[in-house]
Amino acid sequence: MTTEEQLLERYGPLLSLTDLSELLKRSPDGLRISLQSQSEFAVKWNAAKRKVGRRVYFRATDVAGLIDEA
């Protein structure tokens, strides 16, 4: 089973910030702060970010690609 299939099965097509922080073993506030910086990490992960109204989600397909890349 691929990383993408595992993420889709567990979280569905979109991961919330809380889901992503749990997956990366970081606190939600720490992840939010990291994503606001201009670091390489922030640039890569912000590319997977999608806004739905005021909420922020991350595409499971993009997250799987970033995890497999590391």
CHARMM-style PDB file with segment names, atoms N, HN, CA, C and O in Angstrom:
ATOM      1  N   MET     1       0.851  -1.180   0.000  1.00  0.00      PROA
ATOM      2  CA  MET     1       0.000   0.000   0.000  1.00  0.00      PROA
ATOM      3  C   MET     1       0.899   1.247   0.000  1.00  0.00      PROA
ATOM      4  O   MET     1       1.823   1.354   0.807  1.00  0.00      PROA
ATOM      5  N   THR     2       0.623   2.161  -0.890  1.00  0.00      PROA
ATOM      6  HN  THR     2      -0.127   2.073  -1.546  1.00  0.00      PROA
ATOM      7  CA  THR     2       1.449   3.363  -1.006  1.00  0.00      PROA
ATOM      8  C   THR     2       1.094   4.377   0.082  1.00  0.00      PROA
ATOM      9  O   THR     2       0.067   4.264   0.751  1.00  0.00      PROA
ATOM     10  N   THR     3       1.951   5.348   0.236  1.00  0.00      PROA
ATOM     11  HN  THR     3       2.785   5.440  -0.308  1.00  0.00      PROA
ATOM     12  CA  THR     3       1.711   6.416   1.207  1.00  0.00      PROA
ATOM     13  C   THR     3       0.416   7.150   0.887  1.00  0.00      PROA
ATOM     14  O   THR     3      -0.376   7.458   1.777  1.00  0.00      PROA
ATOM     15  N   GLU     4       0.218   7.421  -0.387  1.00  0.00      PROA
ATOM     16  HN  GLU     4       0.862   7.170  -1.110  1.00  0.00      PROA
ATOM     17  CA  GLU     4      -0.998   8.135  -0.801  1.00  0.00      PROA
ATOM     18  C   GLU     4      -2.249   7.331  -0.444  1.00  0.00      PROA
ATOM     19  O   GLU     4      -3.215   7.888   0.077  1.00  0.00      PROA
ATOM     20  N   GLU     5      -2.238   6.047  -0.716  1.00  0.00      PROA
ATOM     21  HN  GLU     5      -1.453   5.593  -1.139  1.00  0.00      PROA
ATOM     22  CA  GLU     5      -3.390   5.201  -0.392  1.00  0.00      PROA
ATOM     23  C   GLU     5      -3.656   5.175   1.113  1.00  0.00      PROA
ATOM     24  O   GLU     5      -4.809   5.204   1.545  1.00  0.00      PROA
ATOM     25  N   GLN     6      -2.597   5.120   1.902  1.00  0.00      PROA
ATOM     26  HN  GLN     6      -1.660   5.097   1.551  1.00  0.00      PROA
ATOM     27  CA  GLN     6      -2.751   5.111   3.356  1.00  0.00      PROA
ATOM     28  C   GLN     6      -3.362   6.416   3.853  1.00  0.00      PROA
ATOM     29  O   GLN     6      -4.253   6.406   4.702  1.00  0.00      PROA
ATOM     30  N   LEU     7      -2.880   7.538   3.321  1.00  0.00      PROA
ATOM     31  HN  LEU     7      -2.156   7.546   2.631  1.00  0.00      PROA
ATOM     32  CA  LEU     7      -3.427   8.833   3.732  1.00  0.00      PROA
ATOM     33  C   LEU     7      -4.882   8.992   3.311  1.00  0.00      PROA
ATOM     34  O   LEU     7      -5.703   9.489   4.081  1.00  0.00      PROA
ATOM     35  N   LEU     8      -5.200   8.572   2.096  1.00  0.00      PROA
ATOM     36  HN  LEU     8      -4.532   8.168   1.470  1.00  0.00      PROA
ATOM     37  CA  LEU     8      -6.577   8.673   1.618  1.00  0.00      PROA
ATOM     38  C   LEU     8      -7.513   7.804   2.450  1.00  0.00      PROA
ATOM     39  O   LEU     8      -8.644   8.198   2.734  1.00  0.00      PROA
ATOM     40  N   GLU     9      -7.046   6.638   2.836  1.00  0.00      PROA
ATOM     41  HN  GLU     9      -6.127   6.318   2.606  1.00  0.00      PROA
ATOM     42  CA  GLU     9      -7.869   5.740   3.644  1.00  0.00      PROA
ATOM     43  C   GLU     9      -8.102   6.308   5.045  1.00  0.00      PROA
ATOM     44  O   GLU     9      -9.202   6.216   5.590  1.00  0.00      PROA
ATOM     45  N   ARG    10      -7.050   6.896   5.616  1.00  0.00      PROA
ATOM     46  HN  ARG    10      -6.156   6.971   5.173  1.00  0.00      PROA
ATOM     47  CA  ARG    10      -7.145   7.381   6.993  1.00  0.00      PROA
ATOM     48  C   ARG    10      -7.820   8.750   7.103  1.00  0.00      PROA
ATOM     49  O   ARG    10      -8.653   8.961   7.985  1.00  0.00      PROA
ATOM     50  N   TYR    11      -7.463   9.684   6.210  1.00  0.00      PROA
ATOM     51  HN  TYR    11      -6.786   9.513   5.493  1.00  0.00      PROA
ATOM     52  CA  TYR    11      -7.929  11.067   6.340  1.00  0.00      PROA
ATOM     53  C   TYR    11      -8.897  11.510   5.251  1.00  0.00      PROA
ATOM     54  O   TYR    11      -9.611  12.495   5.440  1.00  0.00      PROA
ATOM     55  N   GLY    12      -8.943  10.826   4.139  1.00  0.00      PROA
ATOM     56  HN  GLY    12      -8.363  10.026   3.986  1.00  0.00      PROA
ATOM     57  CA  GLY    12      -9.730  11.284   3.003  1.00  0.00      PROA
ATOM     58  C   GLY    12      -8.869  12.158   2.101  1.00  0.00      PROA
ATOM     59  O   GLY    12      -7.652  12.208   2.279  1.00  0.00      PROA
ATOM     60  N   PRO    13      -9.474  12.849   1.136  1.00  0.00      PROA
ATOM     61  CA  PRO    13      -8.694  13.617   0.161  1.00  0.00      PROA
ATOM     62  C   PRO    13      -8.047  14.888   0.720  1.00  0.00      PROA
ATOM     63  O   PRO    13      -7.090  15.399   0.137  1.00  0.00      PROA
ATOM     64  N   LEU    14      -8.560  15.404   1.842  1.00  0.00      PROA
ATOM     65  HN  LEU    14      -9.338  14.990   2.315  1.00  0.00      PROA
ATOM     66  CA  LEU    14      -8.019  16.623   2.433  1.00  0.00      PROA
ATOM     67  C   LEU    14      -7.678  16.404   3.896  1.00  0.00      PROA
ATOM     68  O   LEU    14      -8.449  15.796   4.639  1.00  0.00      PROA
ATOM     69  N   LEU    15      -6.518  16.904   4.307  1.00  0.00      PROA
ATOM     70  HN  LEU    15      -5.892  17.398   3.703  1.00  0.00      PROA
ATOM     71  CA  LEU    15      -6.106  16.841   5.702  1.00  0.00      PROA
ATOM     72  C   LEU    15      -6.225  18.230   6.312  1.00  0.00      PROA
ATOM     73  O   LEU    15      -5.821  19.219   5.701  1.00  0.00      PROA
ATOM     74  N   SER    16      -6.770  18.300   7.496  1.00  0.00      PROA
ATOM     75  HN  SER    16      -7.098  17.496   7.993  1.00  0.00      PROA
ATOM     76  CA  SER    16      -6.822  19.578   8.204  1.00  0.00      PROA
ATOM     77  C   SER    16      -5.440  19.861   8.784  1.00  0.00      PROA
ATOM     78  O   SER    16      -4.563  18.998   8.766  1.00  0.00      PROA
ATOM     79  N   LEU    17      -5.256  21.054   9.290  1.00  0.00      PROA
ATOM     80  HN  LEU    17      -5.968  21.755   9.305  1.00  0.00      PROA
ATOM     81  CA  LEU    17      -3.992  21.409   9.928  1.00  0.00      PROA
ATOM     82  C   LEU    17      -3.731  20.494  11.127  1.00  0.00      PROA
ATOM     83  O   LEU    17      -2.589  20.111  11.382  1.00  0.00      PROA
ATOM     84  N   THR    18      -4.778  20.150  11.851  1.00  0.00      PROA
ATOM     85  HN  THR    18      -5.705  20.461  11.644  1.00  0.00      PROA
ATOM     86  CA  THR    18      -4.652  19.250  13.002  1.00  0.00      PROA
ATOM     87  C   THR    18      -4.231  17.850  12.549  1.00  0.00      PROA
ATOM     88  O   THR    18      -3.383  17.219  13.180  1.00  0.00      PROA
ATOM     89  N   ASP    19      -4.826  17.369  11.456  1.00  0.00      PROA
ATOM     90  HN  ASP    19      -5.515  17.881  10.943  1.00  0.00      PROA
ATOM     91  CA  ASP    19      -4.454  16.058  10.916  1.00  0.00      PROA
ATOM     92  C   ASP    19      -2.992  16.047  10.492  1.00  0.00      PROA
ATOM     93  O   ASP    19      -2.259  15.104  10.792  1.00  0.00      PROA
ATOM     94  N   LEU    20      -2.572  17.094   9.796  1.00  0.00      PROA
ATOM     95  HN  LEU    20      -3.167  17.860   9.552  1.00  0.00      PROA
ATOM     96  CA  LEU    20      -1.193  17.167   9.324  1.00  0.00      PROA
ATOM     97  C   LEU    20      -0.220  17.263  10.491  1.00  0.00      PROA
ATOM     98  O   LEU    20       0.840  16.637  10.463  1.00  0.00      PROA
ATOM     99  N   SER    21      -0.562  18.031  11.507  1.00  0.00      PROA
ATOM    100  HN  SER    21      -1.423  18.539  11.529  1.00  0.00      PROA
ATOM    101  CA  SER    21       0.329  18.145  12.663  1.00  0.00      PROA
ATOM    102  C   SER    21       0.459  16.800  13.376  1.00  0.00      PROA
ATOM    103  O   SER    21       1.543  16.451  13.844  1.00  0.00      PROA
ATOM    104  N   GLU    22      -0.625  16.052  13.460  1.00  0.00      PROA
ATOM    105  HN  GLU    22      -1.505  16.336  13.080  1.00  0.00      PROA
ATOM    106  CA  GLU    22      -0.585  14.716  14.058  1.00  0.00      PROA
ATOM    107  C   GLU    22       0.306  13.791  13.221  1.00  0.00      PROA
ATOM    108  O   GLU    22       1.106  13.032  13.768  1.00  0.00      PROA
ATOM    109  N   LEU    23       0.163  13.859  11.908  1.00  0.00      PROA
ATOM    110  HN  LEU    23      -0.487  14.476  11.464  1.00  0.00      PROA
ATOM    111  CA  LEU    23       0.948  13.030  11.000  1.00  0.00      PROA
ATOM    112  C   LEU    23       2.442  13.338  11.101  1.00  0.00      PROA
ATOM    113  O   LEU    23       3.273  12.431  11.073  1.00  0.00      PROA
ATOM    114  N   LEU    24       2.776  14.629  11.220  1.00  0.00      PROA
ATOM    115  HN  LEU    24       2.100  15.366  11.244  1.00  0.00      PROA
ATOM    116  CA  LEU    24       4.183  15.055  11.289  1.00  0.00      PROA
ATOM    117  C   LEU    24       4.720  15.083  12.720  1.00  0.00      PROA
ATOM    118  O   LEU    24       5.878  15.433  12.953  1.00  0.00      PROA
ATOM    119  N   LYS    25       3.861  14.710  13.677  1.00  0.00      PROA
ATOM    120  HN  LYS    25       2.921  14.426  13.488  1.00  0.00      PROA
ATOM    121  CA  LYS    25       4.241  14.685  15.100  1.00  0.00      PROA
ATOM    122  C   LYS    25       4.724  16.057  15.579  1.00  0.00      PROA
ATOM    123  O   LYS    25       5.763  16.185  16.226  1.00  0.00      PROA
ATOM    124  N   ARG    26       3.937  17.070  15.239  1.00  0.00      PROA
ATOM    125  HN  ARG    26       3.092  16.967  14.713  1.00  0.00      PROA
ATOM    126  CA  ARG    26       4.195  18.447  15.668  1.00  0.00      PROA
ATOM    127  C   ARG    26       2.924  18.996  16.285  1.00  0.00      PROA
ATOM    128  O   ARG    26       1.834  18.487  16.027  1.00  0.00      PROA
ATOM    129  N   SER    27       3.059  20.025  17.094  1.00  0.00      PROA
ATOM    130  HN  SER    27       3.946  20.439  17.303  1.00  0.00      PROA
ATOM    131  CA  SER    27       1.865  20.653  17.648  1.00  0.00      PROA
ATOM    132  C   SER    27       1.219  21.503  16.555  1.00  0.00      PROA
ATOM    133  O   SER    27       1.918  22.030  15.689  1.00  0.00      PROA
ATOM    134  N   PRO    28      -0.105  21.640  16.586  1.00  0.00      PROA
ATOM    135  CA  PRO    28      -0.776  22.463  15.568  1.00  0.00      PROA
ATOM    136  C   PRO    28      -0.253  23.902  15.537  1.00  0.00      PROA
ATOM    137  O   PRO    28      -0.069  24.471  14.460  1.00  0.00      PROA
ATOM    138  N   ASP    29      -0.014  24.488  16.706  1.00  0.00      PROA
ATOM    139  HN  ASP    29      -0.163  24.027  17.581  1.00  0.00      PROA
ATOM    140  CA  ASP    29       0.496  25.867  16.740  1.00  0.00      PROA
ATOM    141  C   ASP    29       1.911  25.948  16.188  1.00  0.00      PROA
ATOM    142  O   ASP    29       2.244  26.890  15.469  1.00  0.00      PROA
ATOM    143  N   GLY    30       2.740  24.976  16.515  1.00  0.00      PROA
ATOM    144  HN  GLY    30       2.469  24.210  17.100  1.00  0.00      PROA
ATOM    145  CA  GLY    30       4.115  24.954  15.997  1.00  0.00      PROA
ATOM    146  C   GLY    30       4.142  24.807  14.491  1.00  0.00      PROA
ATOM    147  O   GLY    30       4.941  25.453  13.814  1.00  0.00      PROA
ATOM    148  N   LEU    31       3.269  23.958  13.959  1.00  0.00      PROA
ATOM    149  HN  LEU    31       2.620  23.433  14.509  1.00  0.00      PROA
ATOM    150  CA  LEU    31       3.187  23.776  12.507  1.00  0.00      PROA
ATOM    151  C   LEU    31       2.691  25.059  11.844  1.00  0.00      PROA
ATOM    152  O   LEU    31       3.220  25.471  10.812  1.00  0.00      PROA
ATOM    153  N   ARG    32       1.687  25.682  12.428  1.00  0.00      PROA
ATOM    154  HN  ARG    32       1.257  25.347  13.266  1.00  0.00      PROA
ATOM    155  CA  ARG    32       1.151  26.935  11.870  1.00  0.00      PROA
ATOM    156  C   ARG    32       2.244  28.002  11.800  1.00  0.00      PROA
ATOM    157  O   ARG    32       2.358  28.706  10.797  1.00  0.00      PROA
ATOM    158  N   ILE    33       3.035  28.123  12.843  1.00  0.00      PROA
ATOM    159  HN  ILE    33       2.942  27.551  13.658  1.00  0.00      PROA
ATOM    160  CA  ILE    33       4.126  29.107  12.868  1.00  0.00      PROA
ATOM    161  C   ILE    33       5.180  28.759  11.829  1.00  0.00      PROA
ATOM    162  O   ILE    33       5.682  29.642  11.133  1.00  0.00      PROA
ATOM    163  N   SER    34       5.520  27.477  11.718  1.00  0.00      PROA
ATOM    164  HN  SER    34       5.113  26.760  12.283  1.00  0.00      PROA
ATOM    165  CA  SER    34       6.518  27.044  10.728  1.00  0.00      PROA
ATOM    166  C   SER    34       6.063  27.355   9.305  1.00  0.00      PROA
ATOM    167  O   SER    34       6.876  27.723   8.457  1.00  0.00      PROA
ATOM    168  N   LEU    35       4.776  27.209   9.046  1.00  0.00      PROA
ATOM    169  HN  LEU    35       4.115  26.910   9.735  1.00  0.00      PROA
ATOM    170  CA  LEU    35       4.252  27.458   7.698  1.00  0.00      PROA
ATOM    171  C   LEU    35       4.205  28.940   7.353  1.00  0.00      PROA
ATOM    172  O   LEU    35       4.099  29.292   6.178  1.00  0.00      PROA
ATOM    173  N   GLN    36       4.283  29.810   8.347  1.00  0.00      PROA
ATOM    174  HN  GLN    36       4.369  29.524   9.301  1.00  0.00      PROA
ATOM    175  CA  GLN    36       4.262  31.254   8.088  1.00  0.00      PROA
ATOM    176  C   GLN    36       5.651  31.807   7.791  1.00  0.00      PROA
ATOM    177  O   GLN    36       5.775  32.950   7.351  1.00  0.00      PROA
ATOM    178  N   SER    37       6.694  31.018   8.023  1.00  0.00      PROA
ATOM    179  HN  SER    37       6.593  30.089   8.380  1.00  0.00      PROA
ATOM    180  CA  SER    37       8.052  31.493   7.781  1.00  0.00      PROA
ATOM    181  C   SER    37       8.381  31.413   6.288  1.00  0.00      PROA
ATOM    182  O   SER    37       7.555  30.974   5.488  1.00  0.00      PROA
ATOM    183  N   GLN    38       9.563  31.830   5.929  1.00  0.00      PROA
ATOM    184  HN  GLN    38      10.234  32.187   6.579  1.00  0.00      PROA
ATOM    185  CA  GLN    38      10.009  31.800   4.539  1.00  0.00      PROA
ATOM    186  C   GLN    38      11.009  30.666   4.303  1.00  0.00      PROA
ATOM    187  O   GLN    38      11.820  30.734   3.379  1.00  0.00      PROA
ATOM    188  N   SER    39      10.950  29.640   5.127  1.00  0.00      PROA
ATOM    189  HN  SER    39      10.291  29.586   5.877  1.00  0.00      PROA
ATOM    190  CA  SER    39      11.903  28.530   5.020  1.00  0.00      PROA
ATOM    191  C   SER    39      11.551  27.614   3.843  1.00  0.00      PROA
ATOM    192  O   SER    39      10.469  27.711   3.263  1.00  0.00      PROA
ATOM    193  N   GLU    40      12.475  26.738   3.512  1.00  0.00      PROA
ATOM    194  HN  GLU    40      13.354  26.659   3.984  1.00  0.00      PROA
ATOM    195  CA  GLU    40      12.255  25.768   2.441  1.00  0.00      PROA
ATOM    196  C   GLU    40      11.085  24.847   2.798  1.00  0.00      PROA
ATOM    197  O   GLU    40      10.274  24.499   1.940  1.00  0.00      PROA
ATOM    198  N   PHE    41      11.006  24.458   4.074  1.00  0.00      PROA
ATOM    199  HN  PHE    41      11.665  24.741   4.772  1.00  0.00      PROA
ATOM    200  CA  PHE    41       9.902  23.634   4.563  1.00  0.00      PROA
ATOM    201  C   PHE    41       8.566  24.312   4.276  1.00  0.00      PROA
ATOM    202  O   PHE    41       7.648  23.683   3.748  1.00  0.00      PROA
ATOM    203  N   ALA    42       8.458  25.580   4.621  1.00  0.00      PROA
ATOM    204  HN  ALA    42       9.203  26.091   5.050  1.00  0.00      PROA
ATOM    205  CA  ALA    42       7.206  26.323   4.444  1.00  0.00      PROA
ATOM    206  C   ALA    42       6.826  26.443   2.975  1.00  0.00      PROA
ATOM    207  O   ALA    42       5.656  26.293   2.622  1.00  0.00      PROA
ATOM    208  N   VAL    43       7.790  26.707   2.130  1.00  0.00      PROA
ATOM    209  HN  VAL    43       8.741  26.828   2.416  1.00  0.00      PROA
ATOM    210  CA  VAL    43       7.504  26.859   0.700  1.00  0.00      PROA
ATOM    211  C   VAL    43       6.948  25.553   0.126  1.00  0.00      PROA
ATOM    212  O   VAL    43       5.965  25.566  -0.617  1.00  0.00      PROA
ATOM    213  N   LYS    44       7.575  24.431   0.470  1.00  0.00      PROA
ATOM    214  HN  LYS    44       8.373  24.420   1.072  1.00  0.00      PROA
ATOM    215  CA  LYS    44       7.119  23.132  -0.049  1.00  0.00      PROA
ATOM    216  C   LYS    44       5.731  22.776   0.461  1.00  0.00      PROA
ATOM    217  O   LYS    44       4.867  22.382  -0.322  1.00  0.00      PROA
ATOM    218  N   TRP    45       5.506  22.911   1.763  1.00  0.00      PROA
ATOM    219  HN  TRP    45       6.208  23.231   2.399  1.00  0.00      PROA
ATOM    220  CA  TRP    45       4.239  22.490   2.349  1.00  0.00      PROA
ATOM    221  C   TRP    45       3.112  23.458   2.032  1.00  0.00      PROA
ATOM    222  O   TRP    45       1.960  23.037   1.926  1.00  0.00      PROA
ATOM    223  N   ASN    46       3.408  24.738   1.877  1.00  0.00      PROA
ATOM    224  HN  ASN    46       4.343  25.080   1.962  1.00  0.00      PROA
ATOM    225  CA  ASN    46       2.357  25.698   1.508  1.00  0.00      PROA
ATOM    226  C   ASN    46       1.840  25.452   0.093  1.00  0.00      PROA
ATOM    227  O   ASN    46       0.718  25.840  -0.233  1.00  0.00      PROA
ATOM    228  N   ALA    47       2.657  24.806  -0.753  1.00  0.00      PROA
ATOM    229  HN  ALA    47       3.568  24.491  -0.488  1.00  0.00      PROA
ATOM    230  CA  ALA    47       2.204  24.468  -2.103  1.00  0.00      PROA
ATOM    231  C   ALA    47       1.072  23.440  -2.062  1.00  0.00      PROA
ATOM    232  O   ALA    47       0.264  23.371  -2.989  1.00  0.00      PROA
ATOM    233  N   ALA    48       1.010  22.644  -0.998  1.00  0.00      PROA
ATOM    234  HN  ALA    48       1.666  22.700  -0.245  1.00  0.00      PROA
ATOM    235  CA  ALA    48      -0.040  21.624  -0.855  1.00  0.00      PROA
ATOM    236  C   ALA    48      -1.286  22.186  -0.169  1.00  0.00      PROA
ATOM    237  O   ALA    48      -2.289  21.486  -0.032  1.00  0.00      PROA
ATOM    238  N   LYS    49      -1.226  23.429   0.256  1.00  0.00      PROA
ATOM    239  HN  LYS    49      -0.411  23.998   0.145  1.00  0.00      PROA
ATOM    240  CA  LYS    49      -2.311  24.042   1.025  1.00  0.00      PROA
ATOM    241  C   LYS    49      -3.450  24.502   0.115  1.00  0.00      PROA
ATOM    242  O   LYS    49      -3.226  25.062  -0.958  1.00  0.00      PROA
ATOM    243  N   ARG    50      -4.663  24.253   0.571  1.00  0.00      PROA
ATOM    244  HN  ARG    50      -4.844  23.798   1.442  1.00  0.00      PROA
ATOM    245  CA  ARG    50      -5.866  24.727  -0.114  1.00  0.00      PROA
ATOM    246  C   ARG    50      -6.777  25.364   0.916  1.00  0.00      PROA
ATOM    247  O   ARG    50      -6.932  24.852   2.025  1.00  0.00      PROA
ATOM    248  N   LYS    51      -7.376  26.477   0.548  1.00  0.00      PROA
ATOM    249  HN  LYS    51      -7.250  26.893  -0.353  1.00  0.00      PROA
ATOM    250  CA  LYS    51      -8.322  27.140   1.455  1.00  0.00      PROA
ATOM    251  C   LYS    51      -9.737  26.860   0.978  1.00  0.00      PROA
ATOM    252  O   LYS    51     -10.056  26.979  -0.205  1.00  0.00      PROA
ATOM    253  N   VAL    52     -10.566  26.487   1.927  1.00  0.00      PROA
ATOM    254  HN  VAL    52     -10.307  26.391   2.888  1.00  0.00      PROA
ATOM    255  CA  VAL    52     -11.986  26.300   1.677  1.00  0.00      PROA
ATOM    256  C   VAL    52     -12.689  27.229   2.649  1.00  0.00      PROA
ATOM    257  O   VAL    52     -12.829  26.928   3.834  1.00  0.00      PROA
ATOM    258  N   GLY    53     -13.126  28.361   2.125  1.00  0.00      PROA
ATOM    259  HN  GLY    53     -13.012  28.605   1.162  1.00  0.00      PROA
ATOM    260  CA  GLY    53     -13.654  29.398   2.998  1.00  0.00      PROA
ATOM    261  C   GLY    53     -12.522  29.934   3.860  1.00  0.00      PROA
ATOM    262  O   GLY    53     -11.510  30.407   3.343  1.00  0.00      PROA
ATOM    263  N   ARG    54     -12.693  29.860   5.166  1.00  0.00      PROA
ATOM    264  HN  ARG    54     -13.515  29.475   5.586  1.00  0.00      PROA
ATOM    265  CA  ARG    54     -11.647  30.319   6.085  1.00  0.00      PROA
ATOM    266  C   ARG    54     -10.754  29.170   6.555  1.00  0.00      PROA
ATOM    267  O   ARG    54      -9.749  29.389   7.231  1.00  0.00      PROA
ATOM    268  N   ARG    55     -11.128  27.966   6.195  1.00  0.00      PROA
ATOM    269  HN  ARG    55     -11.945  27.789   5.646  1.00  0.00      PROA
ATOM    270  CA  ARG    55     -10.393  26.793   6.673  1.00  0.00      PROA
ATOM    271  C   ARG    55      -9.250  26.442   5.738  1.00  0.00      PROA
ATOM    272  O   ARG    55      -9.317  26.673   4.531  1.00  0.00      PROA
ATOM    273  N   VAL    56      -8.193  25.876   6.325  1.00  0.00      PROA
ATOM    274  HN  VAL    56      -8.139  25.689   7.306  1.00  0.00      PROA
ATOM    275  CA  VAL    56      -7.016  25.484   5.562  1.00  0.00      PROA
ATOM    276  C   VAL    56      -6.931  23.961   5.559  1.00  0.00      PROA
ATOM    277  O   VAL    56      -7.024  23.313   6.601  1.00  0.00      PROA
ATOM    278  N   TYR    57      -6.752  23.406   4.361  1.00  0.00      PROA
ATOM    279  HN  TYR    57      -6.676  23.933   3.514  1.00  0.00      PROA
ATOM    280  CA  TYR    57      -6.598  21.969   4.195  1.00  0.00      PROA
ATOM    281  C   TYR    57      -5.367  21.692   3.342  1.00  0.00      PROA
ATOM    282  O   TYR    57      -4.850  22.580   2.663  1.00  0.00      PROA
ATOM    283  N   PHE    58      -4.912  20.456   3.390  1.00  0.00      PROA
ATOM    284  HN  PHE    58      -5.332  19.735   3.942  1.00  0.00      PROA
ATOM    285  CA  PHE    58      -3.758  20.027   2.614  1.00  0.00      PROA
ATOM    286  C   PHE    58      -4.169  18.801   1.808  1.00  0.00      PROA
ATOM    287  O   PHE    58      -4.736  17.859   2.362  1.00  0.00      PROA
ATOM    288  N   ARG    59      -3.891  18.805   0.513  1.00  0.00      PROA
ATOM    289  HN  ARG    59      -3.431  19.571   0.063  1.00  0.00      PROA
ATOM    290  CA  ARG    59      -4.270  17.689  -0.350  1.00  0.00      PROA
ATOM    291  C   ARG    59      -3.465  16.457   0.025  1.00  0.00      PROA
ATOM    292  O   ARG    59      -2.239  16.517   0.121  1.00  0.00      PROA
ATOM    293  N   ALA    60      -4.145  15.352   0.234  1.00  0.00      PROA
ATOM    294  HN  ALA    60      -5.140  15.303   0.155  1.00  0.00      PROA
ATOM    295  CA  ALA    60      -3.493  14.108   0.631  1.00  0.00      PROA
ATOM    296  C   ALA    60      -2.478  13.653  -0.413  1.00  0.00      PROA
ATOM    297  O   ALA    60      -1.425  13.124  -0.057  1.00  0.00      PROA
ATOM    298  N   THR    61      -2.777  13.850  -1.683  1.00  0.00      PROA
ATOM    299  HN  THR    61      -3.632  14.280  -1.971  1.00  0.00      PROA
ATOM    300  CA  THR    61      -1.873  13.462  -2.763  1.00  0.00      PROA
ATOM    301  C   THR    61      -0.563  14.236  -2.670  1.00  0.00      PROA
ATOM    302  O   THR    61       0.515  13.658  -2.805  1.00  0.00      PROA
ATOM    303  N   ASP    62      -0.657  15.546  -2.441  1.00  0.00      PROA
ATOM    304  HN  ASP    62      -1.533  16.016  -2.332  1.00  0.00      PROA
ATOM    305  CA  ASP    62       0.538  16.381  -2.323  1.00  0.00      PROA
ATOM    306  C   ASP    62       1.337  16.043  -1.065  1.00  0.00      PROA
ATOM    307  O   ASP    62       2.567  16.010  -1.093  1.00  0.00      PROA
ATOM    308  N   VAL    63       0.634  15.793   0.028  1.00  0.00      PROA
ATOM    309  HN  VAL    63      -0.365  15.819   0.051  1.00  0.00      PROA
ATOM    310  CA  VAL    63       1.295  15.445   1.299  1.00  0.00      PROA
ATOM    311  C   VAL    63       2.054  14.138   1.121  1.00  0.00      PROA
ATOM    312  O   VAL    63       3.193  14.023   1.574  1.00  0.00      PROA
ATOM    313  N   ALA    64       1.447  13.154   0.472  1.00  0.00      PROA
ATOM    314  HN  ALA    64       0.521  13.248   0.104  1.00  0.00      PROA
ATOM    315  CA  ALA    64       2.117  11.873   0.231  1.00  0.00      PROA
ATOM    316  C   ALA    64       3.376  12.078  -0.599  1.00  0.00      PROA
ATOM    317  O   ALA    64       4.408  11.469  -0.319  1.00  0.00      PROA
ATOM    318  N   GLY    65       3.301  12.924  -1.609  1.00  0.00      PROA
ATOM    319  HN  GLY    65       2.462  13.419  -1.837  1.00  0.00      PROA
ATOM    320  CA  GLY    65       4.479  13.209  -2.444  1.00  0.00      PROA
ATOM    321  C   GLY    65       5.597  13.846  -1.639  1.00  0.00      PROA
ATOM    322  O   GLY    65       6.763  13.496  -1.820  1.00  0.00      PROA
ATOM    323  N   LEU    66       5.263  14.773  -0.755  1.00  0.00      PROA
ATOM    324  HN  LEU    66       4.315  15.058  -0.608  1.00  0.00      PROA
ATOM    325  CA  LEU    66       6.273  15.423   0.076  1.00  0.00      PROA
ATOM    326  C   LEU    66       6.894  14.445   1.080  1.00  0.00      PROA
ATOM    327  O   LEU    66       8.094  14.501   1.349  1.00  0.00      PROA
ATOM    328  N   ILE    67       6.074  13.559   1.625  1.00  0.00      PROA
ATOM    329  HN  ILE    67       5.099  13.514   1.406  1.00  0.00      PROA
ATOM    330  CA  ILE    67       6.604  12.565   2.567  1.00  0.00      PROA
ATOM    331  C   ILE    67       7.521  11.587   1.843  1.00  0.00      PROA
ATOM    332  O   ILE    67       8.593  11.255   2.348  1.00  0.00      PROA
ATOM    333  N   ASP    68       7.111  11.122   0.661  1.00  0.00      PROA
ATOM    334  HN  ASP    68       6.240  11.392   0.251  1.00  0.00      PROA
ATOM    335  CA  ASP    68       7.937  10.175  -0.086  1.00  0.00      PROA
ATOM    336  C   ASP    68       9.228  10.807  -0.581  1.00  0.00      PROA
ATOM    337  O   ASP    68      10.240  10.122  -0.735  1.00  0.00      PROA
ATOM    338  N   GLU    69       9.196  12.112  -0.830  1.00  0.00      PROA
ATOM    339  HN  GLU    69       8.374  12.668  -0.705  1.00  0.00      PROA
ATOM    340  CA  GLU    69      10.373  12.843  -1.308  1.00  0.00      PROA
ATOM    341  C   GLU    69      11.454  12.932  -0.228  1.00  0.00      PROA
ATOM    342  O   GLU    69      12.645  12.947  -0.540  1.00  0.00      PROA
ATOM    343  N   ALA    70      11.047  12.991   1.019  1.00  0.00      PROA
ATOM    344  HN  ALA    70      10.079  12.978   1.273  1.00  0.00      PROA
ATOM    345  CA  ALA    70      11.987  13.182   2.137  1.00  0.00      PROA
ATOM    346  C   ALA    70      12.801  11.958   2.434  1.00  0.00      PROA
ATOM    347  OT1 ALA    70      13.629  11.974   3.344  1.00  0.00      PROA
TER     348      ALA     70
END
